[in-house]
Amino acid sequence: MIPIMDMVIDQSETRAVADALAAFQLDESGAWGDLQVLAQSVNVDALELDEDSVVVSESGTYTAIAYVYLALGYGKGDDAFTTSASFRADLSGNINHGVATIEALDIDTSPFYE
């Protein structure tokens, strides 16, 4: 957790985190396994950063909230159907020389099971 007193708000840093999220390959990450169990086919429609949630420390570490939008496919043939779902994700990483890297992205899929 980043202490509030270390918080720095800078639009260029928020943009760097948004750019890192846009380039992030969710299907190549450790979080993908949690999503694959939700349906027979899973497609990522979008990853969206909550720009107001980005908190950057003076040392360049950050935390943020994002939303993962998915198309979930079930069944085969005439019985096949697709539905959409969205989940909150917590991400964290570092910003170095204006470039953000995502070190961790944890998706909360618990609402799917409720």
C-alpha positions as CSV (number, residue, x, y, z in Angstrom):
1,M,0.0,0.0,0.0
2,I,1.3,3.5,-0.9
3,P,1.2,6.0,2.0
4,I,-1.0,9.0,1.2
5,M,1.8,11.4,2.0
6,D,3.9,9.8,-0.8
7,M,1.1,10.3,-3.3
8,V,2.0,12.3,-6.5
9,I,-0.7,13.1,-9.0
10,D,0.7,13.7,-12.5
11,Q,-1.3,13.3,-15.7
12,S,1.7,12.1,-17.6
13,E,2.1,9.2,-15.1
14,T,-1.6,8.4,-15.4
15,R,-1.2,8.3,-19.2
16,A,1.8,6.0,-18.9
17,V,-0.2,3.6,-16.8
18,A,-3.1,3.7,-19.4
19,D,-0.6,3.1,-22.2
20,A,0.9,0.1,-20.3
21,L,-2.6,-1.3,-19.8
22,A,-3.5,-0.8,-23.4
23,A,-0.4,-2.8,-24.4
24,F,-0.9,-5.5,-21.8
25,Q,-1.5,-9.0,-23.1
26,L,-4.1,-10.4,-20.7
27,D,-4.2,-13.8,-22.4
28,E,-0.4,-14.1,-21.8
29,S,-0.6,-13.2,-18.1
30,G,-1.1,-15.3,-14.9
31,A,-4.6,-13.8,-14.6
32,W,-5.8,-15.6,-17.8
33,G,-6.2,-18.9,-16.0
34,D,-8.8,-17.4,-13.7
35,L,-10.8,-16.2,-16.7
36,Q,-10.6,-19.3,-18.8
37,V,-12.6,-21.3,-16.2
38,L,-15.6,-18.9,-16.6
39,A,-16.7,-20.2,-20.0
40,Q,-15.9,-22.5,-22.9
41,S,-14.6,-19.5,-24.8
42,V,-13.3,-16.2,-23.4
43,N,-12.6,-13.1,-25.4
44,V,-11.3,-9.8,-24.0
45,D,-13.4,-7.0,-25.3
46,A,-11.5,-4.2,-23.4
47,L,-9.3,-3.3,-20.5
48,E,-10.2,0.1,-19.1
49,L,-8.2,2.1,-16.6
50,D,-10.0,4.1,-13.9
51,E,-7.8,7.1,-14.3
52,D,-8.9,8.7,-11.1
53,S,-7.7,5.6,-9.2
54,V,-4.0,5.9,-10.2
55,V,-1.8,6.6,-7.2
56,V,1.9,7.0,-7.8
57,S,4.5,7.2,-5.0
58,E,7.6,9.4,-5.1
59,S,9.6,6.3,-5.7
60,G,7.7,5.6,-8.9
61,T,5.6,2.6,-7.8
62,Y,1.9,2.8,-8.5
63,T,-1.4,1.2,-7.8
64,A,-4.6,1.5,-9.9
65,I,-8.0,0.0,-10.6
66,A,-9.0,-1.2,-14.0
67,Y,-12.0,-3.0,-15.5
68,V,-11.9,-6.1,-17.7
69,Y,-14.7,-6.5,-20.2
70,L,-15.2,-10.0,-21.6
71,A,-17.3,-12.0,-24.0
72,L,-18.1,-15.4,-22.5
73,G,-19.2,-18.1,-24.9
74,Y,-21.1,-21.3,-24.0
75,G,-22.5,-24.3,-25.8
76,K,-22.1,-25.5,-29.4
77,G,-24.1,-25.3,-32.6
78,D,-27.6,-24.1,-32.3
79,D,-27.4,-24.0,-28.5
80,A,-24.4,-21.7,-28.5
81,F,-24.7,-18.2,-27.0
82,T,-22.4,-15.4,-25.9
83,T,-22.9,-13.1,-22.9
84,S,-20.8,-10.2,-21.6
85,A,-19.2,-9.8,-18.2
86,S,-17.0,-7.2,-16.5
87,F,-14.7,-7.5,-13.5
88,R,-12.6,-5.2,-11.4
89,A,-8.9,-5.6,-11.5
90,D,-6.2,-4.2,-9.2
91,L,-2.9,-3.5,-10.9
92,S,0.4,-2.3,-9.7
93,G,3.8,-1.7,-11.1
94,N,6.6,0.9,-11.6
95,I,7.0,4.0,-13.7
96,N,10.6,4.6,-14.9
97,H,11.5,7.5,-17.1
98,G,7.9,8.0,-18.1
99,V,7.3,4.4,-19.0
100,A,5.0,2.2,-16.8
101,T,5.3,-1.5,-16.4
102,I,2.6,-3.7,-15.0
103,E,4.0,-6.0,-12.3
104,A,0.8,-7.5,-11.0
105,L,-2.8,-7.6,-12.3
106,D,-5.3,-9.3,-10.1
107,I,-8.9,-9.8,-11.4
108,D,-11.8,-10.2,-8.9
109,T,-14.0,-12.8,-10.5
110,S,-15.9,-13.5,-7.3
111,P,-19.1,-11.7,-8.6
112,F,-19.4,-14.3,-11.3
113,Y,-20.0,-17.0,-8.7
114,E,-22.5,-15.0,-6.6
